[in-house]
Every structure is written in C-alpha cells, then in structure tokens.
Amino acid sequence: MTRIAKEFDGQTVICTFEVTPGSAHDVIDALSDAYQHVISRQPGYISGAIHLNDAQTRIATYSQWRDRRDYQAMLRSPEMRERNRAIAAMCRHFEPVMYEVIDTWQA
C-alpha cells in the first residue's frame, strides 16, 4: 500500500499522461500490465498507483522507489524502453517527474 509521509527518504515519481477518452483505457491497460509484470518486480520498487480523471483525458501514476537510481535503472531496461515507446504512441503527451515529499496532513 502506498504510504505518503514526510519522513520518506526514497524517490517519489509522478507521471502525467494526456490522453483522449477513446485511448484512456488502452493506456491504463498498458500501464497496469507494466506495473504487474515489470515495474513492481524491479529492485527498489516500493509501491505505485494509477489514477484517471473524470473526463478520461488525464492519467497520473504515483510510484515510490527506494532510491532515484532504482527508478532510473527500471526506465533504462530494454523491456520498459519498449513499453514506454508503445505507451507514448497512445498519448498526446506524458511526463515523469521526480518529487520529494515536503509535508503531509491527516484528518
């Protein structure tokens, strides 16, 4: 389970994908398959999630990694390079960005 905490000292990555309502579920299927068969099995992977907006025009993924180098190694793997090319072809645009958790608030 993904746990977002200020004390987390690993790498947080949020990717946003701009899609059309007609391609959204194809992209989600490709992302889900990548998480299930490749990403979640990589060294340093901690957790991840996929989100879809109501209009089905944006997808966001959230993942946590032990270290930035683990995430970068996953991206450089031949299988993920191939998968990312296929996913990019289904999107208008996508952008992975590395973040640091600054603060969190709980109810």
Secondary structure, 3 states (H helix, E strand, C coil): CCCCCCCCCCEEEEEEEECCCCCHHHHHHHHHHHHHHCHHHCCCEEEEEEEECCCCCEEEEEEEECCHHHHHHHHHCHHHHHHHHHHHHHCCEEEEEEECCCCCCCC
